[in-house]
Amino acid sequence: MSVRAEFDKGGNPIFAVGGNFVATSMGGGGTASGKKKKADVNIKLDDDGLAQVGSYKVSPWGDDNDFPSVLQKHLRKSGILRSSIDYKVRLGMGQGLFACKVKGYDNDGAEIIEPIFDASIDKFLRSRMLYRYRLKAYMNMYEYGIAFPTVIPNATKNYISKLVVKDSPFCRFTEMKNGVFDKCLFSGKWPNVVEKSDVDAIDVIDIDATDDEIMAQMKFFERSVFPVNIPTTGNLYYPLPAWDAARQAGWLKITEKIPEYLNAMFDNQMSIKYHVQIPYAYWEKMFPKSEYKDPKERKILIGKELDKIEEALTSTKNAKKALFSHFELNAQGKPEEKWEVKVMDDKFKNDMYLPQSAAGNAEVMTSMSINPSIKGMSMAAGPYAGSAGSGSDIREAFLVDLALSWADRQEVISPIEMACRINFRNEEISIRTRQTVLTTLDTGAGTKKTVS
């Protein structure tokens, strides 16, 4: 049958949907519904708010030690959030790294740098290992507010062999001692981790120490975690990602709900013209259960009847024709078992909710310090009207974003810079990011290279 129907335990249709109509049964019946049970989380906190994992006291990430999963739900659903994070990652990556020496400063305070070209340094900076390190470090920092690079020296501890990043949802800090993290625990089982055997414990570098102290730690530990983040005041263990402000304010939810709502409108209200309400008693009189040994046969006949109803209401050959139904009057003269056919009023407009969606998108980007103009966004009215502007606005917005990315780049590049000082025994080496920027046509070129 072309009409899809759902039946209750008694064999009566409780809901049916056709190409252009929906039918429901009235007068009781239906199926019971149960509530979805929340998955058990094996986490118990002591008086200090710490969780016990073997001999380790762990600082939980969120109320259920599962805050990364809360963030992941949005990271998987929001197009503007995904696009904004991708933009920030690409902005940070630039066009690669190069080594240099800062020789001084000009009268405007700009650095006077001297490039350092050494085949070994260049090979290290161009390695796929460091490319992947930077890519994952930026991605985790923007998605979750913190990245967990692991520093691995060679056997003699005079060379940093590897810089790798573990995904943030798999990482938790142990209790802070004297203002310093003791261990970082890696596990794919968070938040349901209770045994010491479920985790891999790694020492944590004190990133607030001096450069010399940090480099000494990098060489001393067999393996060590070098946390990379932009701090959030009041969050000692796990900083919040910038976009969490848009999440908590509700703007992110708006950007997610509007597409869901519009899809539902297209799938349902846009195509449904009639709502037919049919009494349960009709089906018993039309197809008495006592006359059918096989309930499936009765369901098939009911389905065919529903097809006829849809055909009568929606087919072009039946246009302007009447649909007949019968009902009884009770002793008080009121109708019983009466059919009702309601024409659905389509109040949907093709631009409905788009201003709210645009405002939500702009708020998400603003929370991440991205000018909405960079994506060519504008609104028909309100404070964001005409925000897309011209090509000049986009270029200037990009240059502002590029300037603001300096702090993020320094955070991600710091482990690389210190590894280079250890590996190549050069205390003056600095690492910079090459970047392509947009220029105006009157300069004779559409782009130029800069460093930051």
MODA-V578020 format. One record per residue. RES is the residue in three letters. SS is DSSP state (@ for helix, = for strand, . for the rest). PHI is phi as a letter, one per 40 degrees, with the letter a starting at -180 (999 if undefined). Layout:
res=RES ss=SS phi=PHI
res=RES ss=SS phi=PHI
This chain:
res=MET ss=. phi=999
res=SER ss=. phi=c
res=VAL ss=. phi=c
res=ARG ss== phi=c
res=ALA ss== phi=b
res=GLU ss== phi=b
res=PHE ss== phi=b
res=ASP ss=. phi=c
res=LYS ss=. phi=c
res=GLY ss=. phi=c
res=GLY ss=. phi=g
res=ASN ss=. phi=c
res=PRO ss== phi=c
res=ILE ss== phi=b
res=PHE ss== phi=a
res=ALA ss== phi=a
res=VAL ss== phi=b
res=GLY ss=. phi=b
res=GLY ss=. phi=c
res=ASN ss=. phi=b
res=PHE ss== phi=a
res=VAL ss== phi=b
res=ALA ss== phi=b
res=THR ss== phi=b
res=SER ss== phi=c
res=MET ss== phi=b
res=GLY ss=. phi=h
res=GLY ss=. phi=h
res=GLY ss=. phi=g
res=GLY ss=. phi=h
res=THR ss=. phi=b
res=ALA ss=. phi=c
res=SER ss=. phi=b
res=GLY ss=. phi=b
res=LYS ss=. phi=c
res=LYS ss=. phi=c
res=LYS ss=. phi=c
res=LYS ss=. phi=c
res=ALA ss=. phi=c
res=ASP ss=. phi=c
res=VAL ss=. phi=b
res=ASN ss=. phi=c
res=ILE ss=. phi=b
res=LYS ss=. phi=b
res=LEU ss== phi=b
res=ASP ss=. phi=c
res=ASP ss=. phi=c
res=ASP ss=. phi=c
res=GLY ss=. phi=g
res=LEU ss== phi=b
res=ALA ss== phi=b
res=GLN ss== phi=c
res=VAL ss== phi=b
res=GLY ss=. phi=g
res=SER ss=. phi=c
res=TYR ss== phi=c
res=LYS ss== phi=b
res=VAL ss== phi=b
res=SER ss== phi=c
res=PRO ss=. phi=c
res=TRP ss=. phi=c
res=GLY ss=. phi=g
res=ASP ss=. phi=d
res=ASP ss=. phi=b
res=ASN ss=. phi=f
res=ASP ss=. phi=b
res=PHE ss=@ phi=c
res=PRO ss=@ phi=d
res=SER ss=@ phi=c
res=VAL ss=@ phi=c
res=LEU ss=@ phi=c
res=GLN ss=@ phi=d
res=LYS ss=@ phi=d
res=HIS ss=@ phi=c
res=LEU ss=@ phi=c
res=ARG ss=. phi=c
res=LYS ss=. phi=b
res=SER ss=. phi=c
res=GLY ss=@ phi=c
res=ILE ss=@ phi=c
res=LEU ss=@ phi=c
res=ARG ss=@ phi=c
res=SER ss=@ phi=c
res=SER ss=@ phi=c
res=ILE ss=@ phi=c
res=ASP ss=@ phi=c
res=TYR ss=@ phi=c
res=LYS ss=@ phi=c
res=VAL ss=@ phi=c
res=ARG ss=@ phi=c
res=LEU ss=@ phi=c
res=GLY ss=@ phi=c
res=MET ss=@ phi=c
res=GLY ss=. phi=f
res=GLN ss=. phi=b
res=GLY ss=. phi=h
res=LEU ss== phi=b
res=PHE ss== phi=a
res=ALA ss== phi=c
res=CYS ss== phi=a
res=LYS ss== phi=b
res=VAL ss== phi=c
res=LYS ss== phi=c
res=GLY ss== phi=i
res=TYR ss== phi=b
res=ASP ss=. phi=c
res=ASN ss=. phi=c
res=ASP ss=. phi=c
res=GLY ss=. phi=g
res=ALA ss=. phi=c
res=GLU ss== phi=c
res=ILE ss== phi=b
res=ILE ss== phi=b
res=GLU ss== phi=b
res=PRO ss== phi=d
res=ILE ss=. phi=b
res=PHE ss=. phi=b
res=ASP ss=. phi=b
res=ALA ss=@ phi=d
res=SER ss=@ phi=c
res=ILE ss=@ phi=c
res=ASP ss=@ phi=c
res=LYS ss=@ phi=c
res=PHE ss=@ phi=c
res=LEU ss=@ phi=c
res=ARG ss=. phi=c
res=SER ss=. phi=c
res=ARG ss=@ phi=c
res=MET ss=@ phi=d
res=LEU ss=@ phi=c
res=TYR ss=@ phi=c
res=ARG ss=@ phi=c
res=TYR ss=@ phi=d
res=ARG ss=@ phi=c
res=LEU ss=@ phi=d
res=LYS ss=@ phi=c
res=ALA ss=@ phi=c
res=TYR ss=@ phi=c
res=MET ss=@ phi=c
res=ASN ss=@ phi=c
res=MET ss=@ phi=c
res=TYR ss=@ phi=c
res=GLU ss=@ phi=c
res=TYR ss=@ phi=b
res=GLY ss=. phi=g
res=ILE ss== phi=a
res=ALA ss== phi=b
res=PHE ss== phi=b
res=PRO ss== phi=c
res=THR ss== phi=b
res=VAL ss== phi=c
res=ILE ss== phi=b
res=PRO ss== phi=c
res=ASN ss=. phi=c
res=ALA ss=. phi=c
res=THR ss=. phi=c
res=LYS ss=. phi=g
res=ASN ss=. phi=b
res=TYR ss=. phi=a
res=ILE ss== phi=c
res=SER ss== phi=c
res=LYS ss== phi=a
res=LEU ss== phi=b
res=VAL ss== phi=b
res=VAL ss== phi=b
res=LYS ss== phi=c
res=ASP ss=. phi=c
res=SER ss=@ phi=d
res=PRO ss=@ phi=d
res=PHE ss=@ phi=c
res=CYS ss== phi=b
res=ARG ss== phi=a
res=PHE ss== phi=c
res=THR ss== phi=c
res=GLU ss=. phi=d
res=MET ss== phi=c
res=LYS ss== phi=b
res=ASN ss=. phi=f
res=GLY ss=. phi=g
res=VAL ss== phi=b
res=PHE ss== phi=c
res=ASP ss=. phi=c
res=LYS ss== phi=b
res=CYS ss== phi=b
res=LEU ss== phi=b
res=PHE ss== phi=c
res=SER ss=. phi=a
res=GLY ss=. phi=c
res=LYS ss=. phi=b
res=TRP ss=. phi=d
res=PRO ss=. phi=c
res=ASN ss=. phi=c
res=VAL ss=. phi=b
res=VAL ss=. phi=b
res=GLU ss=. phi=b
res=LYS ss=@ phi=c
res=SER ss=@ phi=c
res=ASP ss=@ phi=c
res=VAL ss=. phi=b
res=ASP ss== phi=b
res=ALA ss== phi=c
res=ILE ss== phi=b
res=ASP ss== phi=c
res=VAL ss== phi=b
res=ILE ss=. phi=c
res=ASP ss=. phi=c
res=ILE ss=. phi=c
res=ASP ss=. phi=c
res=ALA ss=. phi=c
res=THR ss=. phi=c
res=ASP ss=@ phi=d
res=ASP ss=@ phi=c
res=GLU ss=@ phi=c
res=ILE ss=@ phi=c
res=MET ss=@ phi=c
res=ALA ss=@ phi=c
res=GLN ss=@ phi=c
res=MET ss=@ phi=d
res=LYS ss=@ phi=c
res=PHE ss=@ phi=c
res=PHE ss=. phi=c
res=GLU ss=. phi=c
res=ARG ss== phi=a
res=SER ss== phi=a
res=VAL ss== phi=c
res=PHE ss== phi=b
res=PRO ss== phi=d
res=VAL ss== phi=b
res=ASN ss== phi=a
res=ILE ss=. phi=b
res=PRO ss=. phi=d
res=THR ss=. phi=b
res=THR ss=. phi=c
res=GLY ss=. phi=g
res=ASN ss=. phi=b
res=LEU ss=. phi=c
res=TYR ss=. phi=c
res=TYR ss=. phi=b
res=PRO ss=. phi=c
res=LEU ss=. phi=c
res=PRO ss=. phi=c
res=ALA ss=. phi=d
res=TRP ss=. phi=c
res=ASP ss=@ phi=c
res=ALA ss=@ phi=c
res=ALA ss=@ phi=c
res=ARG ss=@ phi=c
res=GLN ss=@ phi=c
res=ALA ss=@ phi=c
res=GLY ss=. phi=g
res=TRP ss=@ phi=c
res=LEU ss=@ phi=c
res=LYS ss=@ phi=c
res=ILE ss=@ phi=c
res=THR ss=@ phi=c
res=GLU ss=@ phi=c
res=LYS ss=@ phi=c
res=ILE ss=@ phi=c
res=PRO ss=@ phi=c
res=GLU ss=@ phi=c
res=TYR ss=@ phi=c
res=LEU ss=@ phi=c
res=ASN ss=@ phi=c
res=ALA ss=@ phi=c
res=MET ss=@ phi=c
res=PHE ss=@ phi=c
res=ASP ss=@ phi=c
res=ASN ss=@ phi=b
res=GLN ss=@ phi=c
res=MET ss=. phi=c
res=SER ss=. phi=b
res=ILE ss=. phi=c
res=LYS ss=. phi=b
res=TYR ss== phi=b
res=HIS ss== phi=b
res=VAL ss== phi=b
res=GLN ss== phi=b
res=ILE ss== phi=b
res=PRO ss== phi=c
res=TYR ss=@ phi=d
res=ALA ss=@ phi=c
res=TYR ss=@ phi=d
res=TRP ss=@ phi=c
res=GLU ss=@ phi=c
res=LYS ss=@ phi=c
res=MET ss=@ phi=c
res=PHE ss=. phi=b
res=PRO ss=. phi=d
res=LYS ss=@ phi=c
res=SER ss=@ phi=c
res=GLU ss=@ phi=c
res=TYR ss=. phi=b
res=LYS ss=. phi=c
res=ASP ss=. phi=b
res=PRO ss=@ phi=d
res=LYS ss=@ phi=c
res=GLU ss=@ phi=c
res=ARG ss=@ phi=c
res=LYS ss=@ phi=c
res=ILE ss=@ phi=c
res=LEU ss=@ phi=c
res=ILE ss=@ phi=c
res=GLY ss=@ phi=c
res=LYS ss=@ phi=c
res=GLU ss=@ phi=c
res=LEU ss=@ phi=c
res=ASP ss=@ phi=c
res=LYS ss=@ phi=c
res=ILE ss=@ phi=c
res=GLU ss=@ phi=c
res=GLU ss=@ phi=d
res=ALA ss=@ phi=c
res=LEU ss=@ phi=c
res=THR ss=@ phi=b
res=SER ss=. phi=c
res=THR ss=@ phi=c
res=LYS ss=@ phi=c
res=ASN ss=@ phi=b
res=ALA ss=. phi=c
res=LYS ss=. phi=g
res=LYS ss=. phi=c
res=ALA ss=. phi=c
res=LEU ss=. phi=b
res=PHE ss=. phi=b
res=SER ss=. phi=a
res=HIS ss=. phi=b
res=PHE ss=. phi=a
res=GLU ss== phi=b
res=LEU ss== phi=b
res=ASN ss=. phi=c
res=ALA ss=. phi=c
res=GLN ss=. phi=c
res=GLY ss=. phi=g
res=LYS ss=. phi=c
res=PRO ss== phi=c
res=GLU ss== phi=b
res=GLU ss=. phi=f
res=LYS ss=. phi=c
res=TRP ss=. phi=c
res=GLU ss== phi=b
res=VAL ss== phi=b
res=LYS ss== phi=b
res=VAL ss== phi=c
res=MET ss=. phi=c
res=ASP ss=. phi=c
res=ASP ss=. phi=c
res=LYS ss=. phi=c
res=PHE ss=. phi=c
res=LYS ss=. phi=b
res=ASN ss=. phi=c
res=ASP ss=. phi=b
res=MET ss=. phi=c
res=TYR ss=. phi=g
res=LEU ss=@ phi=c
res=PRO ss=@ phi=c
res=GLN ss=@ phi=c
res=SER ss=@ phi=c
res=ALA ss=@ phi=c
res=ALA ss=@ phi=c
res=GLY ss=@ phi=c
res=ASN ss=@ phi=c
res=ALA ss=@ phi=c
res=GLU ss=@ phi=c
res=VAL ss=@ phi=c
res=MET ss=@ phi=c
res=THR ss=@ phi=c
res=SER ss=@ phi=c
res=MET ss=. phi=c
res=SER ss=. phi=f
res=ILE ss=. phi=b
res=ASN ss=. phi=c
res=PRO ss=@ phi=d
res=SER ss=@ phi=c
res=ILE ss=@ phi=c
res=LYS ss=@ phi=b
res=GLY ss=. phi=g
res=MET ss=. phi=c
res=SER ss=. phi=a
res=MET ss== phi=b
res=ALA ss=. phi=c
res=ALA ss=. phi=a
res=GLY ss=. phi=g
res=PRO ss=. phi=c
res=TYR ss=. phi=c
res=ALA ss== phi=c
res=GLY ss=. phi=g
res=SER ss=. phi=c
res=ALA ss=. phi=c
res=GLY ss=. phi=g
res=SER ss=. phi=b
res=GLY ss=@ phi=c
res=SER ss=@ phi=c
res=ASP ss=@ phi=c
res=ILE ss=@ phi=c
res=ARG ss=@ phi=c
res=GLU ss=@ phi=c
res=ALA ss=@ phi=c
res=PHE ss=@ phi=c
res=LEU ss=@ phi=c
res=VAL ss=@ phi=c
res=ASP ss=@ phi=c
res=LEU ss=@ phi=c
res=ALA ss=@ phi=c
res=LEU ss=@ phi=c
res=SER ss=. phi=c
res=TRP ss=@ phi=d
res=ALA ss=@ phi=c
res=ASP ss=@ phi=c
res=ARG ss=@ phi=c
res=GLN ss=@ phi=c
res=GLU ss=@ phi=c
res=VAL ss=@ phi=c
res=ILE ss=@ phi=c
res=SER ss=@ phi=d
res=PRO ss=@ phi=c
res=ILE ss=@ phi=c
res=GLU ss=@ phi=c
res=MET ss=@ phi=c
res=ALA ss=@ phi=c
res=CYS ss=@ phi=c
res=ARG ss=@ phi=c
res=ILE ss=@ phi=c
res=ASN ss=@ phi=c
res=PHE ss=. phi=b
res=ARG ss=. phi=f
res=ASN ss=. phi=b
res=GLU ss=. phi=c
res=GLU ss=. phi=c
res=ILE ss=. phi=c
res=SER ss== phi=b
res=ILE ss== phi=b
res=ARG ss== phi=b
res=THR ss== phi=b
res=ARG ss== phi=c
res=GLN ss== phi=a
res=THR ss== phi=c
res=VAL ss== phi=b
res=LEU ss== phi=c
res=THR ss=. phi=b
res=THR ss=. phi=c
res=LEU ss=@ phi=c
res=ASP ss=@ phi=c
res=THR ss=@ phi=c
res=GLY ss=. phi=g
res=ALA ss=. phi=a
res=GLY ss=. phi=c
res=THR ss== phi=a
res=LYS ss== phi=a
res=LYS ss== phi=c
res=THR ss== phi=b
res=VAL ss== phi=b
res=SER ss=. phi=a
